[in-house]
Amino acid sequence: MKIVGLSGSNVGSKTRTAMDYTVKSVKENNPEVEVTLIDLAEYDLQFSDGRNYLEYKGDTGYVVQTIMEADAIIIGTPIFQASIPAALKNIFDLLPVNAFRDKVVSMFATAGSQKHYLIVEQQLKPIVSYMKAQIVQSYVFIEEKDFQRKEIINEDVFFRIDRLVEDTVVLTETYKKIREAKEEAYDF
């Protein structure tokens, strides 16, 4: 199983801090899983111009190809101006409409206040659903008060991230088994 942890911003540190813990949780609890961290701040990405994702080269080609090869994606996003950042939206624009078909997508968000709790529900889930994802319904919302000096200080956040990772892995395994059983049923 391949999981991509996508830290969806090219600025700030809270989302990356939470994604670092998320990737650590995947590795510690599921050593058989291949996990790749993609932090958008570390790549020089082109803006989507409508061409096929296979035509992009360099960092853009690497990022979209890695996402397309994943079985599951854990998206971490900050909330800026009551919305997801443009860097993350650009990733969705670079990918084909069915990019998440047969993939499990789970999410967490970091935000300055609880006022933005529903951004994942109202903005992110509709996008990944449109792109055909199997969505882990619960998500993790992490507030400013849960961080101190670039570290998570709320034990409940660790628990919720661990549970998100577990749900992502279990759902990915379950859908894989269902698809394999269907394929066997159609192979006489």
Salt bridges, closest charged atoms under 4 A:
ASP20 OD1 - ARG16 NE 2.59
ASP39 OD2 - ARG16 NH1 2.69
GLU42 OE2 - ARG16 NH1 2.77
ASP49 OD1 - ARG51 NE 3.03
ASP93 OD1 - LYS89 NZ 2.50
ASP102 OD1 - ARG179 NH1 3.80
GLU121 OE1 - LYS125 NZ 3.35
GLU144 OE2 - LYS14 NZ 3.48
ASP156 OD2 - ARG160 NE 2.84
ASP167 OD1 - ARG163 NE 3.15
GLU180 OE2 - LYS176 NZ 3.97
